[in-house]
Amino acid sequence: MAAAPAVRFPVFGLVRLLGLAAAAGILFWAVHFRGGMALSTDEESKLPLFNVHPVLMLIGLVALNGEALFSSYKTVPGTKKLKKLVHLAVQFLAMFLSLIGLWAVWKFHDERKIDHLYTLHSWLGLACFIFFSLQWAAGFWTFWYPGGSRSGRAFLLPWHVFFGIFIYVLAIATSVTGLLEKSIFMQSAKMIERFSTEAMFMNSLAMLLVLLSGLVILAIVSPGPSKIDTYRGSSE
Ligand code: HEM
């Protein structure tokens, strides 16, 4: 197999920058185009309740998850134990925010009497959240408390890294299908035009997510001594 390309630019910084841009983008979309967010609303459309969903899902499972994936190991100074603590705490925050995001869309469906789980997006999303939670629990149990044996940790680490990447890519795919679906729903309901600024903004945000996932994969496959340290830290 051909070797992966060596990266000669600050790929981790770029991943962080694009993750931040994606989080800012979905927040801007919800506030500027969709009129903001609310956990409970008297509006008949219940749309402010829905808007909580994409914002918290994207900030949790894409931006914070991407940050915790390796940036916490790369940029947090101090002991390996501290880096590990930051990693699991940021992932916990990501899980917590996404749980509220899921609750919001579930409540929105209930209040608007819409069926649950009938779309591909919702199936991808449920799988993504379940895998994320299982991955967090297995990581906590093995690498933090009570902590597995040395051989148990060495066995789990490559699987933990693999599933981390898999779940991240799944979160990107879920978010892209969510944006696509929402845009098409709004176009069918004549809420927005095909070439409206909002529709183009949503397409651009999805393209940004695709670019972000490419960079994350590049950061992982490209050779570099720093990466080995990055991952080794979590098994020790
Ligand atoms: C990783 C991120 C995401 C996950 C895990 C996720 C998960 C889910 C799940 C499980 C549902 C089903 C709720 C139900 O049936 O009651 C849902 C619904 C929905 N989501 Fe997301 N979502 C994510 C991101 C997004 C984003 C960024 C958007 C963009 C607007 C979005 C738009 C929607 C829409 C329109 C629905 C209602 C229609 C449907 O059930 O597919 N989602 N999401």
Boltz pocket constraint, residues with backbone or C-beta under 6 A from the ligand:
constraints:
  - pocket:
      binder: B
      contacts: [[A, 53], [A, 54], [A, 55], [A, 57], [A, 58], [A, 61], [A, 62], [A, 102], [A, 105], [A, 106], [A, 107], [A, 109], [A, 114], [A, 115], [A, 116], [A, 117], [A, 118], [A, 119], [A, 120], [A, 121], [A, 122], [A, 123], [A, 124], [A, 125], [A, 126], [A, 128], [A, 129], [A, 170], [A, 171], [A, 172], [A, 174], [A, 175], [A, 176], [A, 177], [A, 178], [A, 179], [A, 180], [A, 181], [A, 182]]
      max_distance: 6.0
